[in-house]
Amino acid sequence: MTISTTRPGTVLTVLLAGQTMASMDGSIVTVALPSIRRDLQAGAPVLQLVPSAYLLTLGVLVVTGARLGDLLGHRRAFLSGLAAFTASSLLCGLAPAAPVLVAARVAQAAGAALMMPQVFSLIQLRFDGAARKRAIGLYSMVLALGVALGQLAGGVLVAADLFGLGWRPIFLVNVPVGAVLVAVGPRVLPEGRRVARRLDLGGVALLTAAMAALVVPLIFGGQHGWPLWAWASLCGGPVLLALFAGFEGRVARAGGVPLLDLAVLRPPGVRPALLTCCAVMGCYTAFLFTLTLHLQGDLGFGALAAGLAFLPYTAGFAALSLTWARLPERAQSALPVAGPAVFAGVVLVVAGFAGAVPGAGWPAGLGTPLLFLAGAGHAAGYSPLMAQVAAVVGPDRASALSALNSTGPVLASVGAVAGLGGLYLAAGAGPALAVVAALLAAGALSAAVARTALRRRAPVEEHAAAG
């Protein structure tokens, strides 16, 4: 591995700037859809693909993108994905018709799928100790808040109508930022390591089919009334995943390099920890989605006002993400359990207002502190836990952990929007948010299991590092 002599802060800035663009582009387009529809004369089926194609492509390709980092080198993979993302953002902004915009969104997501896993991998390889904890806190902040910031930035840019371009600046803003990062990146980023000699094409085929079988019905099933094909696909997805796991085991036993090194899941505590992270990220997306619909659809908030309502959440997440690594070790190990529990309590209070006070279902005087607590709880339930898992797994399986850390939250988020969106439409915000609170409580229990196992494992890892 080539060691970069660049200051760690500069390395992290480049990595997180790329991650920010990719995270925001999943949601920045949402508030611009009415403007896109008018400008491009897009029909509803094609218009639905503008946000959906991005999430679908990202969910299907991100594991392959992580392994390509081992094949090409993490720096080259990051910069290649960033260049593709930037070029396709330009194509999105210049798209003359809706089908071109959809195709450009697919290309954008393919670039993001190659770029995003390298961020966590390079953090795992470049940083250690307290520096890694701080880096993971910042990474988690960007990963989570990109969704909310995307909605806010989209509302601001569309409302500003810069140079009379309407919705197009939501994509064009990526171009100068991406160009600067592509120019600077080769001089500041470490190369990483190459551990794969060839790409496991059989694994790529099986995992792509499995992910498509899971993600496609979650995105499109509800729009079509959950037809039989959607349920058949959802049932087939786990079967394909089981076939993929068996195939990967055979590749590893034969001395090959599997697409996803499933040995990353062997250390005690890793599986429940990843489940907690998925639950927290999925519930965050569901909370953001449901509350946005409630504020705009039920309470008459405008798109910009609804986006601004989440600023306290952003502040709470940022405050905890930037400070938790300075807390005593005992407090750090307790945060993953306490965080989802606090988040669940806030969601339950908001659910009570939404369900019990029709027409005035927003705790106006309490909104700011409640959302601040929710954001802090979210950060506490994600960043410290991922830091603990990264320390146990170690840098040798950085790409595998990055792949799971990227794929799980995407699946959880898509599934949460599909399931909770349907519940919101059928029963309203109160019941939908109550389910979110219950899932967060389950996440807190899973974190407690993970905490016990990881604490038993930690001395072994520290001893190995010392030796």
C-alpha positions as CSV (number, residue, x, y, z in Angstrom):
1,M,0.0,0.0,0.0
2,T,1.2,3.5,-0.9
3,I,1.1,5.7,2.1
4,S,0.0,9.3,1.5
5,T,2.0,12.0,3.2
6,T,-0.9,14.4,2.8
7,R,-2.4,15.7,6.0
8,P,-5.3,13.4,7.1
9,G,-7.7,16.4,7.2
10,T,-7.1,17.0,3.5
11,V,-7.6,13.3,2.6
12,L,-10.9,13.3,4.6
13,T,-12.1,16.5,3.0
14,V,-11.7,15.1,-0.5
15,L,-13.4,11.8,0.4
16,L,-16.3,13.3,2.2
17,A,-16.9,15.9,-0.5
18,G,-17.4,13.1,-3.0
19,Q,-19.6,11.2,-0.5
20,T,-21.7,14.3,0.1
21,M,-22.6,14.7,-3.6
22,A,-23.5,11.1,-4.0
23,S,-25.6,11.1,-0.8
24,M,-27.5,14.3,-1.7
25,D,-28.3,13.2,-5.2
26,G,-30.6,10.5,-4.0
27,S,-33.0,13.1,-2.6
28,I,-32.2,16.4,-4.2
29,V,-34.3,15.6,-7.2
30,T,-37.5,15.0,-5.2
31,V,-38.7,18.6,-4.8
32,A,-37.7,19.3,-8.4
33,L,-40.0,16.7,-10.0
34,P,-43.0,19.0,-10.7
35,S,-40.6,21.4,-12.5
36,I,-39.0,18.6,-14.5
37,R,-42.4,17.3,-15.5
38,R,-43.4,20.7,-16.9
39,D,-40.1,21.4,-18.6
40,L,-39.6,18.0,-20.2
41,Q,-43.3,17.1,-20.7
42,A,-42.6,13.9,-18.9
43,G,-45.3,11.4,-18.2
44,A,-45.8,10.0,-14.7
45,P,-44.2,6.5,-15.4
46,V,-41.0,8.1,-16.8
47,L,-41.0,10.8,-14.1
48,Q,-41.0,8.1,-11.4
49,L,-37.8,6.7,-12.8
50,V,-35.9,9.9,-12.2
51,P,-35.4,9.3,-8.5
52,S,-36.0,5.5,-8.6
53,A,-33.4,4.7,-11.2
54,Y,-30.7,6.2,-9.0
55,L,-31.6,4.2,-5.9
56,L,-32.1,1.0,-7.9
57,T,-28.8,1.2,-9.7
58,L,-26.9,2.1,-6.5
59,G,-28.4,-0.7,-4.5
60,V,-27.6,-3.3,-7.2
61,L,-24.0,-2.2,-8.0
62,V,-22.5,-1.0,-4.7
63,V,-21.0,-4.4,-3.6
64,T,-19.4,-4.8,-7.0
65,G,-18.0,-1.3,-6.7
66,A,-16.5,-2.2,-3.3
67,R,-14.7,-5.2,-4.8
68,L,-13.5,-3.1,-7.8
69,G,-11.6,-1.0,-5.2
70,D,-9.5,-4.1,-4.4
71,L,-9.0,-4.8,-8.0
72,L,-8.1,-1.3,-9.3
73,G,-6.8,0.2,-6.1
74,H,-9.1,2.3,-3.8
75,R,-7.8,5.7,-5.1
76,R,-8.2,4.8,-8.7
77,A,-11.7,3.4,-8.1
78,F,-12.8,6.4,-6.1
79,L,-11.5,8.9,-8.8
80,S,-13.0,6.8,-11.6
81,G,-16.4,6.7,-10.0
82,L,-16.1,10.4,-9.1
83,A,-15.3,11.3,-12.8
84,A,-18.2,9.2,-14.0
85,F,-20.5,10.8,-11.5
86,T,-19.4,14.3,-12.4
87,A,-19.8,13.7,-16.2
88,S,-23.2,12.1,-15.8
89,S,-24.3,15.0,-13.6
90,L,-23.5,17.4,-16.5
91,L,-25.6,15.2,-18.8
92,C,-28.4,15.2,-16.3
93,G,-28.3,19.0,-16.2
94,L,-28.3,19.3,-20.0
95,A,-30.8,16.5,-20.6
96,P,-33.2,17.6,-23.5
97,A,-35.8,14.9,-22.7
98,A,-36.9,12.7,-19.8
99,P,-35.5,9.4,-21.2
100,V,-32.1,11.0,-21.5
101,L,-32.4,12.3,-17.9
102,V,-33.3,8.7,-16.7
103,A,-30.3,7.2,-18.5
104,A,-28.0,9.9,-17.1
105,R,-29.3,9.1,-13.6
106,V,-28.4,5.4,-14.1
107,A,-24.9,6.5,-15.1
108,Q,-24.7,8.8,-12.1
109,A,-25.6,6.0,-9.7
110,A,-23.1,3.6,-11.4
111,G,-20.4,6.2,-10.7
112,A,-21.6,6.6,-7.1
113,A,-21.6,2.8,-6.6
114,L,-17.9,2.7,-7.6
115,M,-17.0,5.8,-5.6
116,M,-18.9,5.5,-2.3
117,P,-17.5,2.2,-1.0
118,Q,-13.9,3.5,-1.4
119,V,-14.6,6.3,1.1
120,F,-15.1,3.9,4.1
121,S,-12.3,1.6,2.8
122,L,-9.8,4.5,2.6
123,I,-10.9,5.7,6.1
124,Q,-10.3,2.2,7.4
125,L,-6.9,2.0,5.8
126,R,-5.6,5.5,6.3
127,F,-6.8,6.2,9.9
128,D,-6.6,4.4,13.2
129,G,-7.4,4.9,16.8
130,A,-9.0,8.1,17.8
131,A,-8.4,9.6,14.3
132,R,-10.5,6.7,12.8
133,K,-13.3,7.3,15.3
134,R,-13.5,11.0,14.4
135,A,-13.3,10.2,10.6
136,I,-16.1,7.6,10.9
137,G,-18.2,10.2,12.9
138,L,-17.8,12.7,10.0
139,Y,-18.4,10.0,7.4
140,S,-21.6,8.9,9.2
141,M,-22.8,12.5,9.4
142,V,-22.3,13.0,5.6
143,L,-23.9,9.7,4.8
144,A,-27.0,10.3,6.9
145,L,-27.6,14.0,6.5
146,G,-27.0,13.9,2.8
147,V,-30.7,12.9,2.4
148,A,-32.0,15.8,4.4
149,L,-29.5,18.3,2.9
150,G,-30.4,17.1,-0.6
151,Q,-34.1,18.0,0.0
152,L,-33.2,21.4,1.4
153,A,-30.7,22.2,-1.3
154,G,-33.1,21.0,-4.0
155,G,-35.8,23.3,-2.6
156,V,-33.4,26.3,-2.5
157,L,-32.0,25.8,-6.0
158,V,-35.4,25.3,-7.7
159,A,-36.9,28.3,-5.9
160,A,-33.9,30.4,-6.9
161,D,-34.2,29.5,-10.6
162,L,-30.6,30.4,-11.2
163,F,-30.0,32.0,-14.7
164,G,-33.5,30.9,-15.6
165,L,-32.4,27.2,-15.6
166,G,-35.2,26.0,-13.3
167,W,-34.4,22.5,-12.0
168,R,-31.1,22.0,-13.9
169,P,-28.8,23.5,-11.3
170,I,-29.6,20.7,-8.9
171,F,-27.4,18.5,-11.1
172,L,-25.0,21.1,-12.6
173,V,-23.8,22.2,-9.1
174,N,-21.9,18.8,-9.0
175,V,-19.8,19.6,-12.0
176,P,-17.4,22.3,-10.7
177,V,-17.1,20.5,-7.3
178,G,-16.5,17.1,-9.0
179,A,-13.9,18.6,-11.4
180,V,-11.9,20.1,-8.6
181,L,-11.9,16.8,-6.6
182,V,-10.9,14.8,-9.7
183,A,-7.9,17.3,-10.2
184,V,-6.9,17.3,-6.6
185,G,-7.5,13.7,-5.7
186,P,-4.5,12.0,-7.3
187,R,-2.1,14.2,-5.3
188,V,-3.7,13.8,-1.9
189,L,-5.3,10.3,-1.7
190,P,-3.5,7.2,-0.6
191,E,-3.5,4.4,-3.2
192,G,-4.9,1.7,-0.9
193,R,-4.2,-1.9,-1.6
194,R,-5.0,-4.3,-4.4
195,V,-5.9,-7.8,-3.1
196,A,-8.0,-9.1,-6.0
197,R,-6.4,-10.4,-9.2
198,R,-9.7,-10.8,-11.1
199,L,-13.3,-10.0,-10.6
200,D,-15.6,-12.8,-9.4
201,L,-18.0,-12.6,-12.3
202,G,-20.2,-15.5,-11.1
203,G,-20.6,-13.7,-7.8
204,V,-21.4,-10.4,-9.6
205,A,-24.2,-12.1,-11.6
206,L,-25.8,-13.8,-8.6
207,L,-25.6,-10.8,-6.4
208,T,-26.9,-8.4,-9.1
209,A,-29.9,-10.7,-9.7
210,A,-30.5,-11.0,-5.9
211,M,-30.3,-7.3,-5.3
212,A,-32.5,-6.5,-8.3
213,A,-35.1,-9.0,-7.1
214,L,-35.2,-7.2,-3.7
215,V,-34.9,-3.6,-4.8
216,V,-37.2,-3.5,-7.9
217,P,-40.4,-4.5,-6.1
218,L,-39.6,-2.3,-3.1
219,I,-39.4,0.7,-5.5
220,F,-42.1,-0.1,-8.0
221,G,-44.4,-2.6,-6.3
222,G,-46.4,0.0,-4.3
223,Q,-46.9,2.2,-7.4
224,H,-48.6,-0.8,-9.1
225,G,-50.7,-2.0,-6.2
226,W,-48.3,-4.8,-5.2
227,P,-49.0,-7.3,-8.0
228,L,-48.1,-10.9,-7.9
229,W,-44.7,-10.4,-9.7
230,A,-43.6,-8.0,-6.9
231,W,-44.3,-10.6,-4.2
232,A,-42.7,-13.4,-6.2
233,S,-39.6,-11.2,-6.7
234,L,-39.4,-10.4,-3.0
235,C,-39.6,-14.1,-2.1
236,G,-37.0,-15.0,-4.8
237,G,-34.5,-12.4,-3.5
238,P,-33.5,-14.3,-0.3
239,V,-33.2,-17.5,-2.3
240,L,-30.8,-15.9,-4.7
241,L,-28.8,-14.4,-1.7
242,A,-28.5,-17.9,-0.2
243,L,-27.2,-19.2,-3.6
244,F,-24.8,-16.3,-3.7
245,A,-23.5,-17.0,-0.2
246,G,-22.9,-20.7,-1.1
247,F,-21.2,-19.8,-4.3
248,E,-18.9,-17.3,-2.5
249,G,-18.0,-20.0,0.0
250,R,-16.9,-22.3,-2.8
251,V,-14.8,-19.6,-4.4
252,A,-13.0,-18.9,-1.1
253,R,-12.4,-22.6,-0.4
254,A,-11.0,-23.0,-3.9
255,G,-8.4,-20.3,-3.1
256,G,-10.1,-17.6,-5.2
257,V,-11.1,-14.1,-4.2
258,P,-14.9,-13.9,-3.7
259,L,-16.8,-10.8,-4.6
260,L,-17.8,-10.4,-1.0
261,D,-15.6,-11.9,1.8
262,L,-18.4,-13.2,4.1
263,A,-15.7,-14.0,6.8
264,V,-16.2,-10.3,7.7
265,L,-19.4,-11.5,9.5
266,R,-17.7,-14.1,11.7
267,P,-16.5,-12.0,14.6
268,P,-19.1,-12.1,17.4
269,G,-21.2,-8.9,17.5
270,V,-20.7,-7.9,13.8
271,R,-24.0,-9.2,12.6
272,P,-26.2,-7.6,15.3
273,A,-24.2,-4.4,14.9
274,L,-24.8,-4.2,11.2
275,L,-28.5,-5.0,11.8
276,T,-28.7,-2.0,14.2
277,C,-27.0,0.3,11.7
278,C,-29.5,-0.8,9.0
279,A,-32.4,-0.3,11.4
280,V,-31.3,3.2,12.4
281,M,-30.6,4.3,8.8
282,G,-33.8,2.8,7.5
283,C,-35.9,4.4,10.3
284,Y,-34.2,7.7,9.7
285,T,-35.3,7.6,6.0
286,A,-38.8,6.5,7.0
287,F,-39.0,9.3,9.6
288,L,-37.8,11.9,7.2
289,F,-40.1,10.7,4.4
290,T,-43.2,10.3,6.6
291,L,-42.8,13.6,8.5
292,T,-42.1,15.5,5.2
293,L,-45.4,14.1,3.8
294,H,-47.2,15.0,7.0
295,L,-45.8,18.5,7.2
296,Q,-46.6,19.2,3.5
297,G,-49.7,17.1,2.9
298,D,-51.5,17.4,6.3
299,L,-50.2,20.6,7.8
300,G,-49.7,22.8,4.6
301,F,-46.0,23.4,4.9
302,G,-44.2,24.5,1.7
303,A,-41.3,22.4,0.3
304,L,-38.7,24.8,1.6
305,A,-40.4,25.2,5.0
306,A,-40.6,21.4,5.4
307,G,-36.9,21.2,4.5
308,L,-36.0,23.9,7.0
309,A,-38.0,22.1,9.7
310,F,-35.3,19.4,9.8
311,L,-32.4,21.8,10.5
312,P,-32.5,21.0,14.3
313,Y,-32.2,17.3,13.4
314,T,-29.2,18.1,11.3
315,A,-27.7,20.1,14.2
316,G,-28.3,17.3,16.7
317,F,-26.7,14.8,14.4
318,A,-23.7,17.0,13.7
319,A,-23.2,17.9,17.4
320,L,-23.0,14.2,18.5
321,S,-21.0,13.1,15.5
322,L,-18.3,15.7,16.2
323,T,-18.0,15.1,19.9
324,W,-18.7,11.4,20.8
325,A,-15.1,10.3,20.1
326,R,-14.0,12.6,23.0
327,L,-16.2,10.9,25.5
328,P,-14.9,8.2,27.9
329,E,-14.8,4.7,26.5
330,R,-17.6,3.5,28.8
331,A,-19.9,6.2,27.4
332,Q,-18.9,5.4,23.8
333,S,-19.8,1.8,24.2
334,A,-23.2,2.8,25.7
335,L,-24.2,5.2,22.9
336,P,-25.3,2.6,20.3
337,V,-27.9,1.4,22.8
338,A,-29.0,4.7,24.2
339,G,-29.1,6.4,20.8
340,P,-31.9,4.4,19.1
341,A,-33.8,4.3,22.3
342,V,-33.8,8.2,22.5
343,F,-34.6,8.4,18.8
344,A,-37.6,6.0,19.3
345,G,-38.9,8.1,22.2
346,V,-38.9,11.2,20.1
347,V,-40.6,9.5,17.2
348,L,-43.3,8.2,19.5
349,V,-44.0,11.7,20.9
350,V,-44.2,13.1,17.3
351,A,-46.5,10.1,16.4
352,G,-48.8,11.0,19.3
353,F,-49.1,14.6,18.1
354,A,-49.7,13.5,14.5
355,G,-52.4,10.9,15.5
356,A,-54.1,12.6,18.4
357,V,-54.3,16.3,17.2
358,P,-55.7,16.2,13.6
359,G,-55.1,19.5,11.8
360,A,-52.6,20.7,14.3
361,G,-50.3,17.7,14.5
362,W,-47.0,19.3,15.1
363,P,-45.5,20.1,18.5
364,A,-44.6,23.7,17.5
365,G,-42.9,24.7,20.8
366,L,-41.2,21.4,21.2
367,G,-40.3,20.7,17.5
368,T,-36.8,22.1,17.7
369,P,-35.6,20.2,20.9
370,L,-37.3,17.0,19.8
371,L,-35.7,16.9,16.4
372,F,-32.3,17.9,17.9
373,L,-32.6,14.9,20.3
374,A,-33.7,12.6,17.4
375,G,-30.6,13.7,15.3
376,A,-28.3,13.1,18.3
377,G,-29.9,9.7,18.9
378,H,-29.4,8.7,15.3
379,A,-25.7,9.7,15.4
380,A,-25.2,7.8,18.7
381,G,-26.8,4.7,17.2
382,Y,-24.6,4.6,14.1
383,S,-21.2,6.2,14.3
384,P,-19.8,4.7,17.5
385,L,-21.1,1.3,16.6
386,M,-19.5,1.3,13.1
387,A,-16.2,2.5,14.8
388,Q,-16.3,-0.5,17.1
389,V,-17.1,-2.9,14.2
390,A,-14.2,-1.4,12.1
391,A,-11.8,-1.9,15.0
392,V,-12.8,-5.6,15.3
393,V,-12.9,-6.4,11.6
394,G,-9.6,-4.7,10.9
395,P,-8.2,-3.3,7.6
396,D,-7.8,-6.6,5.8
397,R,-11.5,-6.8,5.2
398,A,-12.1,-3.1,4.8
399,S,-13.8,-3.5,1.4
400,A,-16.1,-6.2,2.6
401,L,-17.2,-4.2,5.6
402,S,-17.6,-1.1,3.3
403,A,-19.8,-3.1,0.9
404,L,-22.1,-4.3,3.7
405,N,-22.1,-0.8,5.3
406,S,-23.2,0.7,1.9
407,T,-25.7,-1.9,0.8
408,G,-27.5,-2.6,4.1
409,P,-28.6,1.0,4.6
410,V,-29.7,1.4,1.0
411,L,-31.9,-1.7,1.2
412,A,-33.2,-0.6,4.6
413,S,-34.0,2.9,3.3
414,V,-35.8,1.7,0.2
415,G,-37.7,-0.9,2.1
416,A,-38.7,1.6,4.8
417,V,-40.0,4.1,2.3
418,A,-42.0,1.4,0.4
419,G,-43.5,-0.1,3.6
420,L,-44.0,3.0,5.7
421,G,-45.1,5.1,2.7
422,G,-47.9,2.6,2.1
423,L,-48.9,2.7,5.8
424,Y,-48.9,6.5,5.8
425,L,-51.2,6.6,2.8
426,A,-53.5,3.9,4.4
427,A,-53.6,5.0,8.0
428,G,-51.9,8.4,8.3
429,A,-48.7,9.7,9.9
430,G,-49.4,8.6,13.5
431,P,-49.5,4.8,12.9
432,A,-46.6,5.0,10.4
433,L,-44.4,6.9,12.9
434,A,-45.4,4.4,15.7
435,V,-44.0,1.6,13.6
436,V,-40.8,3.5,13.1
437,A,-40.5,3.9,16.9
438,A,-41.0,0.2,17.4
439,L,-38.3,-0.7,14.8
440,L,-35.9,1.7,16.6
441,A,-36.6,0.0,19.9
442,A,-35.7,-3.3,18.2
443,G,-32.5,-1.7,16.9
444,A,-31.6,-0.7,20.5
445,L,-32.0,-4.3,21.6
446,S,-29.8,-5.5,18.7
447,A,-27.2,-2.9,19.7
448,A,-27.2,-4.3,23.3
449,V,-26.5,-7.8,21.9
450,A,-23.7,-6.4,19.7
451,R,-22.2,-4.3,22.5
452,T,-21.8,-7.3,24.8
453,A,-20.2,-9.4,22.1
454,L,-17.9,-6.6,20.8
455,R,-16.7,-5.8,24.3
456,R,-15.6,-9.4,24.8
457,R,-13.9,-9.3,21.4
458,A,-12.1,-5.9,21.9
459,P,-9.3,-7.1,24.3
460,V,-8.4,-9.8,21.7
461,E,-8.1,-7.2,19.0
462,E,-6.1,-4.9,21.1
463,H,-3.7,-7.6,22.1
464,A,-3.2,-8.6,18.5
465,A,-2.5,-5.0,17.6
466,A,0.0,-4.7,20.4
467,G,1.8,-7.8,19.3
